[in-house]
Each structure stands twice: as structure tokens, then as C-alpha cells.
Amino acid sequence: MARRSEPPSRASRKARACLLLAVLSLFVASLFLGPTRNTSFIEGVSRSGRNRWQNHKSIEDRVKHILEHTPLIDGHNDLAIFLRAAFNNHIYSDNFTGPFLDGTLPYHTDLARLRKGQVGGAFWSVFWPCPSNGQDYSDANYLPVIQSTLSQIDVIARLKAAYPDDFSPALTASTSLSSFHHHNQLISPLGIEGLHQIGNSASTLRRYFDLGVRYATLTHNCGNRFADAALWENPFRKAPSFWGGVSPEGRLLINEMNRLGMIVDLSHTSVETQMDVLGGSRRDGWEGSKAPVIFSHSSVFGLCPHPRNVEDRVLRLVKERGSLVMINFAPDFVSCVEGEDGSGIPVFYPGNSTLEHVAEHIMYVGRLIGFEHVGLGSDFDGIEDTPRGLEDVSKYPDLFAELLRRGVIDEDAAKVAGGNMLRVWGEVEAVAKRLQKAGEPILEDDLPSLW
């Protein structure tokens, strides 16, 4: 067991990665064109679930059937930073290709185990850490981060090109679903993890979109010019508020994300930021995001009182806004108790770091706001340790078997697997199409004079 004096799992894995760095289907589209939420895709899955899936004789058969018909989409996989830390992004040598194909790559993700786990796809995080001075919001402080982010985008692009039969090039909800059904390809959009990665530039955000990034987390473990974070590093602690949530510039950028079709991700953000984006605070009359949002890798505060987890008052807004919480597998976010050291960070409790307790986080959200609003965001390859029973990507079927044993019906399990993510993604695209058609202005950067 790793020492728990380090930052919690996400940070500990990524801190280790940083240390290593230092030393080394047209129909779906039609469903989403209207301005209101359309759940026809999910309802279609549900009807087949009611009529057929639960007639299977065993839970294992039911799980297999669910994952054959609905893509299991992980909201957050950190394979890219693992490739940088362990292989310096060299993916063509035998020491990578052999283990990647035969299931023996270190940590949690490789092609063989993805297939064994019936994974239908993932949002591949192209994470790069906050600058060492995370409270410096200047353009100059972020410039090296942009270069490193492009390198991470490149390694996933090259990986997809090297294994074209396995990774889908599709970048919309409908075409990605078609790739899954017709070609058995892994749905493979990208996500950036913190707006420090755009260097205060809306134009950089748009270029990332062109390169396949489909969600942007507003913060990582540092605030930025646009929003407040839940945590700060160096030292690791609960973050103080700087903007009181989303800044005025952040509101403009979120509107640009809505116009562009970039999913807003609230993992890592402060509660105040979450309330602002979900329309719960209405500060200065701002109603929040025009499109549904996600928490790509966050768990439940009611079961583990960690600043990275989602409080009940926020969960209720998630329901109101048709949004989605994707449960993180990081042990520190799954199982913890209140801390007493003044940092605002709870104490890890090993006893509940299990597959069963991850299932309880899913059940908690399902009971409180409905299974239409919960998914999976494992953080695999971004965490040092994993819960017992969820050692790697091959173990997802075991988690779904546990949900079925707890009485989750097959149609709801399909929503958790990937139906909900496809719905939100499609709705974000529909909002973008509507805003663009209405002539929503493009957000332009304020640049210094050249002369």
C-alpha cells in the first residue's frame, strides 16, 4: 500500500508520473437535433433490455449482452501520461508493442485487457501537470504546458493510427457509436485536464478541438484565470477561493465551449465553480452552461467527504441540468473519513477500497437523482492504487455484475456503461449546432499590439 502522506490517488499517480518525467449511425444525430433533452437512444436500449436482456439465465450472460450492445465508455483514462512517464512516448519499439498487445503492460490499460473487459471506448486524457507555481495565471507561465499538451495529443493520435482496427477515428457521438457497432472499434475522443493547458487562449482551445479534444476540465489541482479549483498542490490542501467560482472570463470561455461543442468537465473544480456552471448560484445573473456538463472522474461526497467528490446539493443540480457524474475508482475518493490536520483532506480508509464500494457510489447517485446521471470515470493509469476487484480495465464486467446483483435493471446498467455519456455528448453537439446557426459570436483573444 502506498504511503498516504502523498496527495490522494490521482495526484499521487500523476506526481509519480511527473517525477518520472523529471528523471526520464446517423440516427443518433437526428435524436439530438432538438433543443430539449432527447432520451430516445437510451429508451431504445431500455426496450431491448426489458424484452430480452433480463431473460438471460446468468448475471454473467446479462453483463456480456449489455456490453455487446451498449459501448462501455470510460470518462477518464490516463494512458497518455503513463506512456510519457514509462516510455517517453515511444510506442513503436518491441518493449511497448509486445506488452500492449498481449496484456502485460504495467499498470492498468493495454489492448488485450481493454478487449477482455469489453470496453467500448474511453475519453483519453491528454493531461499535463499544473506549473510549479500554480497560482501564477500569466500567459508565460503556461507556455511550456501547451507544448507538452500537444505532445500528449500526438502520442494518442499515433497510437490510434498504429492500431486502426482497434481505435475509432470518429469524433461525434453518432459516428463513434457507428464505429463501435459496425467495426468493433474503441470510441476514442480526447480530454484536456485543466484550462492551464490552453494558456489563457480561446484559440488554443479551438485548435485542441480540431485535434480531437472533446472535453475540457475547467481546473486541475490549481486554479486559473477562468475558475477556482477544489485542491491546490505544493503543499497539497483544499484550495481557497480566488474568484468565488467561475470568473467573468470563465463565463465567456464556457459560452465558447458551448458554441464549439466542447463538453464542460467539472471534476477537480470547487463547489462554487460547480454551482455557477450548473446554474445554482446565478451570480450576476449568469445562468451557467447552456449545455449539459460532466464530472469525468469524481465520486460521491456523501460516501467519502473529499473535496474532489460531488456533494448532494450539486448532484441535484446535475439532475436538473441533464448532466452526468462519472465515478472515479481512485481509492482515496472511494473510501475515506474526515481528516483532522486542517488541510481539508480526509483520511484514506482501506476497508472500503473495494469494487463493492465503487458500486455503492454508483448506487448512491442512482438512488438520489436517477441512473440517467451516473457513469464511469476510472482514472486508470492516473492512480497509483486501485480498489480490490478493480485492478485494471479487464475488471469492468465484474463491476456490472455487482450492479445487477444489487438489483439494477439491465436498461439502467446500459445507461451507466455508456448510454448516458452518448446522450450528453449528443446534446452538447446539438446545443453547439443551434448556437452556431443562430450566429453566436466566436470568442476572440485579446492580444497585445504587435507594433
Summary of the structure (lengths in Angstrom):
residues: 451
radius of gyration: 20.3
end to end distance: 57.9
largest distance: 74.5
contacts: 1630
relative contact order: 0.16
helix: 48%
strand: 11%
